[in-house]
Amino acid sequence: MNIWNDGKKYLAYIAEVGRGNLNVRVDLDHGPRAINDPLTMLGRSLNETVANVQRMILEIREAAANLNSASAEILAATSQQATGASQQSAAISQTTSTVEEVKAISEHASSVRKRCLMLPTDG
């Protein structure tokens, strides 16, 4: 294979990667080339780079899924806390109402007591 054909092969590979296909790899059919030939080394490096990008994308997808799951858990916990706060607020309102009723009854009883004390006694 000559350098022109190798160049076309590499350009086709880069174009495919550029279209988002990270599953492709440069065919490193060495043929008469040595393993330490610059084009072979370039191909190996390109393959490793694309494999690393592909791995990072998978890790990012996994992290995004974990973040989505954590967000759902936080939302559920927040909703539960909001419900609890609402219930506490209702309980406080009910307690306040009860205290006001007891106060009114107490004031009425005190008023009745005062009136009873002012009544003449048979003596």
C-alpha positions in Angstrom: 0.0 0.0 0.0 1.4 3.4 -0.8 1.2 6.6 1.2 -1.5 8.0 -1.0 -3.8 5.1 -0.3 -3.0 5.2 3.4 -3.8 8.9 3.4 -7.2 8.3 1.8 -7.9 5.5 4.4 -7.1 7.9 7.2 -9.2 10.7 5.8 -12.1 8.3 5.4 -11.7 7.2 9.0 -11.5 10.8 10.3 -14.6 11.8 8.2 -16.5 8.8 9.7 -15.5 9.8 13.3 -16.5 13.4 12.4 -20.0 12.1 11.6 -20.2 10.7 15.1 -19.4 7.1 14.4 -17.0 6.3 17.3 -17.1 2.5 16.6 -14.8 2.7 13.6 -11.1 2.1 13.9 -8.3 2.6 11.4 -7.4 -0.7 9.8 -3.8 -1.2 10.9 -3.0 -3.8 8.3 0.8 -3.3 8.3 1.5 -5.1 5.2 5.1 -4.4 4.4 5.2 -1.5 6.9 7.0 -1.9 10.2 5.0 -1.6 13.5 7.0 1.5 14.3 6.2 3.2 11.0 4.9 6.7 11.6 1.6 6.1 9.8 1.0 2.9 11.8 1.8 4.8 15.0 -0.5 7.6 13.9 -3.3 5.0 13.3 -2.8 3.4 16.6 -2.9 6.8 18.3 -6.0 7.8 16.5 -7.7 4.5 17.4 -6.8 5.0 21.1 -8.0 8.6 21.1 -11.4 7.6 19.6 -11.7 4.7 22.0 -11.0 7.1 24.9 -13.6 9.6 23.7 -16.1 6.8 23.3 -15.3 5.6 26.9 -15.7 9.2 28.3 -19.0 9.6 26.6 -20.2 6.4 28.2 -19.0 7.6 31.6 -20.8 10.9 31.1 -24.0 9.1 30.1 -23.7 7.0 33.3 -23.0 10.1 35.4 -26.0 11.9 33.9 -28.2 8.9 34.6 -27.0 8.8 38.2 -27.6 12.6 38.5 -31.1 12.1 37.1 -31.8 9.4 39.7 -30.4 11.5 42.5 -32.5 14.5 41.4 -35.6 12.3 41.5 -34.7 11.2 45.0 -34.2 14.8 46.1 -37.5 15.8 44.6 -39.3 13.0 46.4 -37.6 14.0 49.7 -38.5 17.6 49.2 -42.1 16.8 48.4 -42.2 14.7 51.6 -40.8 17.5 53.7 -43.3 20.0 52.1 -46.1 17.6 53.0 -44.8 17.3 56.6 -44.5 21.0 56.9 -48.0 21.5 55.7 -49.3 18.9 58.2 -47.3 20.7 61.0 -48.8 24.0 59.9 -52.3 22.5 60.1 -51.6 21.1 63.5 -50.2 24.4 64.8 -53.4 26.2 63.5 -55.5 23.6 65.2 -53.6 24.0 68.5 -53.8 27.8 68.2 -57.6 27.6 67.7 -57.9 25.2 70.7 -55.8 27.5 72.9 -58.0 30.5 71.9 -61.2 28.4 72.7 -59.8 27.5 76.1 -58.9 31.1 76.7 -62.4 32.2 75.8 -63.9 29.6 78.1 -61.5 30.6 80.9 -62.4 34.2 80.5 -66.1 33.4 80.5 -65.7 31.2 83.7 -63.8 34.1 85.3 -66.6 36.5 84.4 -69.2 34.1 85.8 -67.2 33.6 89.0 -66.9 37.4 89.5 -70.7 37.8 89.0 -71.3 35.0 91.5 -69.1 36.7 94.0 -71.1 39.8 93.7 -74.4 38.1 94.5 -75.8 38.7 97.9 -75.4 35.9 100.3 -78.1 34.8 102.6 -76.9 35.2 105.9 
